[in-house]
Amino acid sequence: MKKEVYTIFKMYCYQYKLSNYKSKKLWNIIRPICYHKEFLIRLQKPFWHHDIKTLGEHIICDAIVTYKIIDKLNKKNKNSLNINLAVIIAMFHDLYEKPWQNNLELPKRKFKNNHGFTHPIEAITNAITWFPNYFKNDKDALIIIDGVIHHMFPFPVRIIDNSIELNNQDKFNNLNDKYKKIIKLSASIGKIGNFSLRKSFYVEGQIMSKADKIVAIKKDLKSINGYISFLTGKNNNLLQKAKK
């Protein structure tokens, strides 16, 4: 799979019309993450994400669109935005623990702990665990964490309390207290009941969130079954694919 990831990346660069020059610059940013064993796992079955695209493919597409948007804005604003950080947010935003579509092994949970609400917390927990070097700088860590946690806006994210249920709860518990405090604070601002409803404080995170919607709505989700799966966790498109 390690040999195939660059081919997959180039295929989506072509689809999203990213030039060879810019695709090389983007690849230099994301290559260490793409070659990580956990990312390679998410490029394959059973890690389907939106309809029948793999999670890894979706993440790569988000990184490409995020790069394109910020590159365009930086030409107008004299490189005022941190393109590297925005792309890193894109690469980390959906690194959740377990496949969520048609996964019969997932335990039944209260509605407030469904995948849609909790996966940003799982994703940032895994990112800090697997890629600690990206979080050594405190300011960078704050921007990345806040961007990942609120990438689903206007969809809410779960606040951190004693009733939250994560598929990687052990990893969250083992995080450095500094990171746990940042995650809890980020997920508590904008609190309404059990959820936080706000966009990222940082432009890099806001743009990544916008890119996520562009990829999901325009490219990934092409059927009613894909949208229904957000609420049910069941996707009949995958069942039909398995029969072929």
Summary of the structure (lengths in Angstrom):
residues: 244
radius of gyration: 17.1
end to end distance: 22.9
largest distance: 52.1
contacts: 776
relative contact order: 0.14
helix: 61%
strand: 3%
